[in-house]
Amino acid sequence: MISQFLLSLSLLIVLHEMGHFFPARWFKTRVDKFYLFFDAPPFNSLFKIKKGDTEYGIGWLPLGGYVKIAGMVDESMDTAALKEEPKPWEFRSKPAWQRLIIMLGGVTVNFLLGFFIFAMILWQYGKSYIPSSELNRDGIAFDSLLIRQGFQMGDNILRVGDKTFDRFDPGMLIENIILNNVRQVTVFRKGEEKTITLGDDIAKQITEQSTSKSSLLAARVPFVIGDVTKRSPADNSGLAKKDQIISFNEQATPFYDQFINQAQAYKGQTVRLGILRGADTLSKQITLTPEGKIGVVSAPLSNYFVISRQKYSLAAAFPAGVGMGMDFLNTQLRAFGQMFKGKIAVKDNLGSFISIGKLFGGSWEQFWILTASLSIILAFMNLLPIPALDGGYVVFLLWEVITRRRVSDAFMEKAVTAGFFLLMGLMVYAFGLDIWRNFIR
């Protein structure tokens, strides 16, 4: 887990910083340092070598990396050179458009890297899917929005318009409803075919939905626990891996979606769950979180279904990889939006490198999926308009391009200092949450 995490982190940091380094060099801007990780006291550099004007090194603190560009106000707080007249090789001497390209280089590389890795995953491994025939026994679970349109729990979709629904693909259903104006869906229900006619405003309802579009329907499965989070309500109540939840307050819940619906109605309350453990039936009392969760991961779908894979040619993998990356980015944007609206608790969803590191340790396919996802998250986070992040510099540079008025070095120094301490505060808060979740609670 640790080796995979450090490998992924190193790859993302080095390529991100190269995105700044090479444009700087192309525009004949001196780069004083190029570091993987931070060379902070007391140990500073684990390794360093100087070539030309640039010192290349590896720091001991694995929280990121940086390039120190001459004549640039940055988080190093080294502003002594700014008191002198600008030198031709300094960042501040370059035209605004060149400085803008230098600052956008890192996030550009991370976006392209994420799309590229997703494309290579599809080319190498293909895209896994569940054939619709695998759902014949228990069918599909639908969101309340689709239930109101006439779908029923356990329906199995046969056709969307005149297109065969031969694999479980929520995106295909939603795309045809929104983009192709399909209004008839044929399902298999209790031994016979039924045609559902959707309302004319269904596309509007779906696009206004605050949750992910892919969450509108899911393969219907029992609720078998795949893993239990330490010190969670489930852990405190003695739930274990491979336990199957079969009832909620004495009401049968043979399927995962039934449990979720009940849990959302009892957020923060103490309930009684029926548990099937091997051949034994147990009863457990448990207090749900304010979000209606118990702190478990359900068993993978491969436990219930035969998973097939769609193969991609190299040419087909690239546009599909971009689409895969954009879908992931859209999901993250929605999640951040829900956090800002207060609908998702920040304290339960914010984590530090401890939370990220715990995701690693699986197959190499999973490693590359995580690396591609982190690359896109890194690009998005760096674009936030916070001084000390790339996005903060971009805002000031765009202001300069539009107004032809340059932000003073003194103001930049104060803004970057404030942004730096804001980021440090967020990192300390996230780290504290991880310590609380994993070692104290």
Backbone torsions as a table, in degrees:
resi	resn	phi	psi	omega
1	MET	NA	-47.0	-177.8
2	ILE	-66.7	-42.7	-178.4
3	SER	-65.9	-40.6	177.4
4	GLN	-65.2	-41.7	-179.9
5	PHE	-62.4	-46.2	-179.5
6	LEU	-66.7	-36.1	177.8
7	LEU	-64.4	-46.6	179.8
8	SER	-63.1	-46.7	-179.4
9	LEU	-60.5	-44.0	-179.5
10	SER	-62.5	-44.5	179.7
11	LEU	-59.9	-46.9	-177.6
12	LEU	-66.3	-42.0	-178.0
13	ILE	-67.5	-48.5	-176.8
14	VAL	-60.9	-44.5	-179.0
15	LEU	-69.4	-36.9	176.7
16	HIS	-60.9	-47.5	-178.1
17	GLU	-69.1	-30.6	173.4
18	MET	-62.4	-31.8	177.5
19	GLY	-62.6	-26.8	173.2
20	HIS	-88.6	-39.5	-172.3
21	PHE	-63.2	-50.8	-174.5
22	PHE	-68.2	-43.8	174.4
23	PRO	-59.6	-37.2	177.9
24	ALA	-61.1	-44.7	179.9
25	ARG	-67.9	-37.4	178.8
26	TRP	-61.3	-35.1	-180.0
27	PHE	-92.8	17.0	175.8
28	LYS	57.7	42.2	175.3
29	THR	-103.2	131.6	-176.6
30	ARG	-74.5	136.1	175.4
31	VAL	-111.0	114.9	-176.3
32	ASP	-77.4	-37.7	-177.2
33	LYS	-141.4	146.8	171.7
34	PHE	-133.9	110.3	-173.4
35	TYR	-127.0	134.5	164.7
36	LEU	-91.0	123.1	-173.4
37	PHE	69.4	174.1	-173.9
38	PHE	-100.4	135.2	178.5
39	ASP	-94.0	60.3	-177.0
40	ALA	-86.8	156.0	173.3
41	PRO	-61.3	154.3	6.5
42	PRO	-90.5	-11.3	-172.3
43	PHE	-94.9	-23.0	-179.6
44	ASN	56.1	-125.7	-172.5
45	SER	-85.4	136.3	168.4
46	LEU	-81.4	-29.0	179.5
47	PHE	-155.5	141.6	174.4
48	LYS	-156.6	150.3	177.7
49	ILE	-150.4	143.4	-178.5
50	LYS	-110.4	127.9	175.9
51	LYS	-129.0	119.8	-175.8
52	GLY	64.5	-130.3	-179.7
53	ASP	-89.1	-6.0	-170.2
54	THR	-108.5	133.6	172.4
55	GLU	-96.9	120.6	178.1
56	TYR	-101.1	134.6	-178.1
57	GLY	-159.7	172.7	175.0
58	ILE	-123.4	122.5	177.6
59	GLY	-85.6	174.1	-177.5
60	TRP	-94.0	-16.8	-174.3
61	LEU	-100.5	105.1	-172.0
62	PRO	-82.3	58.0	179.5
63	LEU	-111.0	6.8	-178.8
64	GLY	154.1	-154.6	178.1
65	GLY	-163.8	178.7	-178.5
66	TYR	-164.4	158.5	164.1
67	VAL	-116.8	132.9	177.3
68	LYS	-99.4	110.9	-176.2
69	ILE	-98.2	128.8	-176.9
70	ALA	-58.3	134.2	176.0
71	GLY	78.2	20.1	-178.7
72	MET	-118.4	133.8	174.9
73	VAL	-76.9	114.7	-178.6
74	ASP	-137.2	-173.6	-174.0
75	GLU	-71.5	-6.0	177.1
76	SER	-70.6	-17.2	-179.6
77	MET	62.6	16.5	177.7
78	ASP	-87.2	93.4	-173.8
79	THR	-112.3	10.0	-177.2
80	ALA	-59.6	-42.4	-177.1
81	ALA	-67.7	-21.2	-177.8
82	LEU	-72.7	-14.1	178.3
83	LYS	-78.3	-12.9	179.3
84	GLU	-95.2	170.9	177.0
85	GLU	-66.6	141.7	-179.8
86	PRO	-58.4	137.5	176.6
87	LYS	-95.6	153.4	-176.9
88	PRO	-58.9	-28.7	-176.9
89	TRP	-88.6	1.2	-176.1
90	GLU	-87.9	153.1	179.0
91	PHE	-56.4	-42.4	-175.7
92	ARG	-70.4	-12.3	178.9
93	SER	-87.8	-11.6	-174.2
94	LYS	-85.1	153.4	176.8
95	PRO	-59.8	154.9	-176.9
96	ALA	-58.0	-38.5	-177.2
97	TRP	-66.5	-33.6	177.6
98	GLN	-70.9	-42.8	178.0
99	ARG	-62.8	-35.7	178.7
100	LEU	-64.8	-42.7	178.5
101	ILE	-63.8	-41.3	179.0
102	ILE	-60.7	-43.4	-177.1
103	MET	-73.1	-30.5	179.7
104	LEU	-83.9	-8.4	-175.6
105	GLY	-60.5	-41.2	-176.9
106	GLY	-64.4	-49.6	-178.3
107	VAL	-68.7	-32.3	177.3
108	THR	-61.7	-45.7	178.4
109	VAL	-60.8	-43.1	-178.2
110	ASN	-66.4	-39.6	175.6
111	PHE	-63.3	-48.5	-179.4
112	LEU	-63.1	-39.0	179.6
113	LEU	-63.8	-44.3	178.9
114	GLY	-60.0	-46.7	178.7
115	PHE	-62.2	-41.6	-178.6
116	PHE	-63.9	-45.4	-179.4
117	ILE	-64.4	-42.8	176.8
118	PHE	-58.9	-40.5	178.8
119	ALA	-63.6	-43.0	-179.9
120	MET	-67.6	-33.0	175.4
121	ILE	-62.0	-46.0	180.0
122	LEU	-64.7	-38.3	179.7
123	TRP	-68.4	-41.5	-176.3
124	GLN	-80.5	-46.7	-172.4
125	TYR	-105.6	-22.5	-172.7
126	GLY	81.0	-177.9	-179.9
127	LYS	-113.5	123.1	-177.4
128	SER	-75.7	147.5	177.3
129	TYR	-154.7	161.7	177.7
130	ILE	-102.5	118.8	174.8
131	PRO	-60.2	141.2	-178.2
132	SER	-58.4	-29.3	179.6
133	SER	-62.1	-24.4	179.3
134	GLU	-70.6	-18.2	-176.5
135	LEU	-94.7	3.8	-174.2
136	ASN	-59.9	-28.9	-175.7
137	ARG	-75.6	-53.3	-173.7
138	ASP	-111.7	-12.6	175.2
139	GLY	74.4	-151.5	-171.2
140	ILE	-119.9	146.3	172.3
141	ALA	-98.5	133.4	-175.4
142	PHE	-115.3	147.1	172.7
143	ASP	-67.5	158.3	-177.9
144	SER	-59.3	-29.3	178.8
145	LEU	-60.9	-43.4	180.0
146	LEU	-77.4	-30.9	175.2
147	ILE	-59.1	-41.4	179.5
148	ARG	-66.5	-19.1	178.2
149	GLN	-85.6	-8.2	177.1
150	GLY	120.5	-6.9	175.5
151	PHE	-71.1	153.9	175.9
152	GLN	-127.1	148.7	176.9
153	MET	-57.0	130.6	179.9
154	GLY	98.1	-10.4	173.6
155	ASP	-60.3	147.2	171.8
156	ASN	-118.7	124.3	-176.4
157	ILE	-75.6	129.2	178.7
158	LEU	-101.7	-45.0	-178.0
159	ARG	-142.4	143.6	173.2
160	VAL	-114.0	105.1	-168.0
161	GLY	66.0	-124.9	176.5
162	ASP	-103.7	12.0	-178.9
163	LYS	-98.6	131.7	-179.8
164	THR	-70.5	132.6	178.1
165	PHE	-95.1	75.6	-172.1
166	ASP	-87.7	-5.3	174.9
167	ARG	-140.2	150.5	179.6
168	PHE	-73.4	104.7	-174.2
169	ASP	-139.8	90.1	-180.0
170	PRO	-56.1	-36.0	-179.3
171	GLY	-61.1	-36.9	-179.3
172	MET	-65.2	-41.7	178.4
173	LEU	-63.6	-50.5	-176.2
174	ILE	-65.4	-40.5	-179.9
175	GLU	-61.7	-42.6	-179.1
176	ASN	-70.2	-33.5	177.8
177	ILE	-68.9	-45.6	-173.9
178	ILE	-81.4	-47.3	-172.3
179	LEU	-90.1	-35.3	-175.8
180	ASN	-102.8	3.7	175.5
181	ASN	58.6	31.5	177.1
182	VAL	-71.0	134.3	-177.9
183	ARG	-126.2	1.5	177.8
184	GLN	-124.8	129.1	179.4
185	VAL	-127.8	128.6	179.7
186	THR	-98.3	128.9	-179.2
187	VAL	-123.9	160.5	174.1
188	PHE	-104.4	119.0	-174.7
189	ARG	-136.6	117.8	175.9
190	LYS	51.8	47.1	172.8
191	GLY	87.9	1.4	179.7
192	GLU	-145.7	160.2	180.0
193	GLU	-83.1	140.1	176.5
194	LYS	-130.7	141.6	176.4
195	THR	-105.6	124.7	179.7
196	ILE	-103.2	125.4	176.5
197	THR	-100.6	117.8	-176.1
198	LEU	-81.8	152.7	179.2
199	GLY	-68.6	156.1	-178.7
200	ASP	-64.2	-24.5	-177.2
201	ASP	-98.3	14.7	-176.7
202	ILE	-62.2	-39.5	-179.7
203	ALA	-61.8	-41.6	179.2
204	LYS	-64.7	-41.6	179.9
205	GLN	-63.1	-40.3	-179.3
206	ILE	-67.5	-44.7	-177.8
207	THR	-67.9	-25.8	177.9
208	GLU	-85.8	-7.6	-179.8
209	GLN	-63.2	129.0	-176.6
210	SER	-76.7	-22.9	-179.7
211	THR	-88.2	169.5	179.9
212	SER	-60.5	140.9	-179.4
213	LYS	-63.9	-32.3	-179.3
214	SER	-68.5	-17.0	180.0
215	SER	-83.8	0.8	179.2
216	LEU	-69.7	-23.0	176.7
217	LEU	-150.1	149.6	-177.8
218	ALA	-148.8	153.1	175.2
219	ALA	-63.7	134.4	-175.6
220	ARG	-84.2	121.4	-176.2
221	VAL	-138.5	158.9	171.8
222	PRO	-65.3	161.0	178.9
223	PHE	-95.9	88.9	175.6
224	VAL	-104.1	131.0	-175.8
225	ILE	-77.3	125.1	177.5
226	GLY	-90.8	-31.2	178.8
227	ASP	-163.1	153.9	-179.1
228	VAL	-118.9	129.8	177.4
229	THR	-74.5	132.7	-179.2
230	LYS	-61.6	140.0	177.6
231	ARG	62.0	20.1	175.6
232	SER	-86.9	170.3	175.7
233	PRO	-55.0	-39.7	179.3
234	ALA	-64.1	-42.9	179.7
235	ASP	-64.7	-43.7	-179.6
236	ASN	-65.3	-25.7	-179.1
237	SER	-92.3	-1.3	176.4
238	GLY	87.0	14.8	175.2
239	LEU	-70.2	150.4	-174.5
240	ALA	-136.8	162.7	175.7
241	LYS	-56.8	138.8	-179.3
242	LYS	81.1	-5.3	172.0
243	ASP	-64.1	144.1	175.3
244	GLN	-115.6	125.5	178.6
245	ILE	-83.9	120.2	-173.7
246	ILE	-116.7	-10.9	177.3
247	SER	-153.3	157.8	-178.0
248	PHE	-135.7	113.6	-175.7
249	ASN	50.0	49.4	176.6
250	GLU	70.0	2.7	177.2
251	GLN	-99.7	128.7	-176.4
252	ALA	-61.1	132.3	175.5
253	THR	-134.7	73.7	-178.1
254	PRO	-67.6	-17.4	-177.4
255	PHE	-118.3	152.8	-178.9
256	TYR	-56.8	-43.9	-177.2
257	ASP	-63.2	-31.9	178.3
258	GLN	-67.6	-40.8	177.0
259	PHE	-62.1	-46.0	-178.1
260	ILE	-58.7	-43.8	179.8
261	ASN	-62.1	-41.4	178.5
262	GLN	-67.4	-43.5	-177.0
263	ALA	-62.7	-35.2	179.4
264	GLN	-68.1	-22.2	179.2
265	ALA	-87.8	-10.4	-176.9
266	TYR	-126.3	35.2	-178.1
267	LYS	-55.8	131.4	176.5
268	GLY	74.9	1.6	-176.8
269	GLN	-102.0	160.5	176.8
270	THR	-89.5	128.2	-176.5
271	VAL	-131.2	171.6	178.7
272	ARG	-117.8	127.4	-179.0
273	LEU	-110.3	138.6	171.5
274	GLY	-90.2	130.2	-173.7
275	ILE	-123.0	132.5	172.6
276	LEU	-102.1	113.9	-179.9
277	ARG	-120.7	101.0	-174.3
278	GLY	65.3	-122.1	178.4
279	ALA	-97.2	0.6	-175.6
280	ASP	-100.0	145.4	173.7
281	THR	-109.1	123.8	-176.8
282	LEU	-118.0	162.9	175.0
283	SER	-124.6	127.5	-177.2
284	LYS	-126.2	134.8	173.8
285	GLN	-93.9	133.9	-174.5
286	ILE	-147.8	142.1	178.0
287	THR	-100.5	118.8	-179.1
288	LEU	-71.4	153.5	175.0
289	THR	-71.1	167.6	176.9
290	PRO	-59.1	-18.3	177.6
291	GLU	-94.2	2.1	179.6
292	GLY	79.5	31.2	-179.3
293	LYS	-114.8	164.0	179.0
294	ILE	-121.2	-7.4	175.9
295	GLY	88.5	46.4	177.0
296	VAL	-134.8	162.2	170.9
297	VAL	-112.1	130.0	-179.5
298	SER	-74.2	156.8	-179.6
299	ALA	-62.5	149.2	-177.7
300	PRO	-65.5	153.4	-179.1
301	LEU	-61.7	-25.0	179.2
302	SER	-63.7	-15.3	175.7
303	ASN	-71.3	-20.4	-173.7
304	TYR	-115.4	-26.7	-172.2
305	PHE	-127.3	154.2	169.1
306	VAL	-80.5	117.1	-176.2
307	ILE	-91.7	126.0	175.8
308	SER	-100.8	167.5	-180.0
309	ARG	-131.3	133.7	174.3
310	GLN	-90.5	123.8	-179.8
311	LYS	-84.9	147.6	178.9
312	TYR	-124.0	138.0	169.2
313	SER	-73.4	166.2	179.9
314	LEU	-61.1	-40.7	-179.4
315	ALA	-66.1	-38.8	-178.5
316	ALA	-76.8	-25.0	-175.7
317	ALA	-68.2	-32.6	-175.2
318	PHE	-66.8	-53.2	177.5
319	PRO	-64.1	-33.8	178.5
320	ALA	-68.2	-35.7	177.8
321	GLY	-66.0	-39.8	176.3
322	VAL	-63.1	-43.4	177.9
323	GLY	-61.8	-40.1	179.0
324	MET	-63.5	-42.2	178.7
325	GLY	-66.6	-40.6	179.6
326	MET	-67.0	-37.7	176.9
327	ASP	-61.4	-42.9	179.0
328	PHE	-63.8	-44.1	179.8
329	LEU	-62.1	-43.2	179.1
330	ASN	-60.9	-39.8	178.1
331	THR	-62.6	-42.9	179.7
332	GLN	-65.7	-39.9	178.9
333	LEU	-62.4	-41.4	178.2
334	ARG	-63.6	-40.4	179.8
335	ALA	-63.7	-43.1	177.7
336	PHE	-63.6	-39.8	178.1
337	GLY	-60.9	-41.3	178.7
338	GLN	-66.1	-34.5	177.3
339	MET	-65.2	-45.0	-179.1
340	PHE	-64.8	-31.1	178.8
341	LYS	-80.5	-8.5	179.9
342	GLY	83.4	9.1	-178.6
343	LYS	-85.0	-17.4	174.1
344	ILE	-122.2	128.2	-177.5
345	ALA	-70.6	122.9	-179.9
346	VAL	-61.8	-41.9	-175.2
347	LYS	-63.4	-22.9	-179.5
348	ASP	-94.7	-9.3	-174.9
349	ASN	-125.4	-4.2	177.5
350	LEU	-96.4	135.8	-180.0
351	GLY	-146.1	163.7	179.8
352	SER	-101.5	-162.5	179.1
353	PHE	-63.1	-18.4	177.2
354	ILE	-67.1	-48.2	178.5
355	SER	-62.4	-42.3	-179.9
356	ILE	-64.8	-46.0	-178.3
357	GLY	-59.8	-34.6	-178.5
358	LYS	-67.7	-15.6	178.2
359	LEU	-74.8	-20.1	-176.1
360	PHE	-88.0	174.7	178.8
361	GLY	107.8	2.5	-179.7
362	GLY	-97.3	-149.0	-179.1
363	SER	-70.9	166.4	178.2
364	TRP	-70.0	-28.2	173.7
365	GLU	-61.6	-45.1	178.5
366	GLN	-64.8	-37.1	178.0
367	PHE	-58.5	-46.2	-177.2
368	TRP	-71.5	-34.1	175.4
369	ILE	-62.4	-44.6	178.3
370	LEU	-64.3	-41.3	-178.9
371	THR	-64.7	-43.6	177.6
372	ALA	-62.7	-42.5	-180.0
373	SER	-64.3	-44.2	179.5
374	LEU	-65.4	-34.3	178.7
375	SER	-62.2	-42.7	179.8
376	ILE	-70.8	-39.4	176.4
377	ILE	-62.4	-43.2	179.1
378	LEU	-60.1	-42.5	178.3
379	ALA	-62.8	-46.8	-179.4
380	PHE	-62.8	-46.9	-178.2
381	MET	-62.7	-37.8	-179.6
382	ASN	-70.6	-18.5	178.6
383	LEU	-85.5	-7.3	178.3
384	LEU	-61.4	138.4	-174.5
385	PRO	-76.3	57.7	179.0
386	ILE	-111.4	123.2	176.4
387	PRO	-53.9	141.7	-173.8
388	ALA	92.2	-19.1	169.3
389	LEU	-97.9	161.2	179.6
390	ASP	-56.1	-38.4	-178.7
391	GLY	-63.1	-32.5	177.4
392	GLY	-64.9	-44.3	177.4
393	TYR	-63.9	-39.6	-178.8
394	VAL	-61.4	-40.6	178.3
395	VAL	-59.9	-46.5	-179.8
396	PHE	-65.0	-37.8	179.9
397	LEU	-70.1	-38.7	176.4
398	LEU	-64.1	-38.7	175.5
399	TRP	-58.8	-42.9	179.9
400	GLU	-65.6	-42.2	-179.9
401	VAL	-63.8	-41.2	-175.7
402	ILE	-75.6	-45.2	-173.7
403	THR	-95.0	-14.6	-174.7
404	ARG	62.1	23.7	176.2
405	ARG	-118.6	123.2	-175.2
406	ARG	-86.6	137.2	175.4
407	VAL	-72.0	131.9	-176.1
408	SER	-66.7	153.5	177.9
409	ASP	-62.3	-35.3	179.9
410	ALA	-63.8	-42.8	178.3
411	PHE	-66.7	-42.0	178.9
412	MET	-60.0	-41.1	-179.7
413	GLU	-60.9	-44.6	179.2
414	LYS	-66.9	-41.0	-179.1
415	ALA	-65.3	-44.1	-179.5
416	VAL	-65.4	-38.8	177.9
417	THR	-61.8	-45.9	178.6
418	ALA	-63.3	-44.1	178.6
419	GLY	-62.6	-39.0	-179.8
420	PHE	-62.3	-46.6	-179.0
421	PHE	-69.8	-30.7	174.1
422	LEU	-63.3	-46.1	179.5
423	LEU	-64.6	-41.6	178.0
424	MET	-61.7	-39.2	178.1
425	GLY	-62.5	-43.0	177.8
426	LEU	-63.9	-40.2	-180.0
427	MET	-65.5	-42.3	178.7
428	VAL	-64.6	-40.8	178.7
429	TYR	-62.5	-46.2	179.8
430	ALA	-63.9	-40.8	178.9
431	PHE	-64.6	-41.4	178.0
432	GLY	-62.5	-39.5	176.8
433	LEU	-61.3	-41.6	178.7
434	ASP	-65.2	-40.9	177.3
435	ILE	-61.8	-42.3	179.3
436	TRP	-63.0	-46.1	-176.8
437	ARG	-66.7	-41.5	-168.9
438	ASN	-94.7	-21.8	-172.3
439	PHE	-130.0	-14.1	-175.0
440	ILE	-116.3	-51.9	-172.7
441	ARG	-58.1	NA	NA
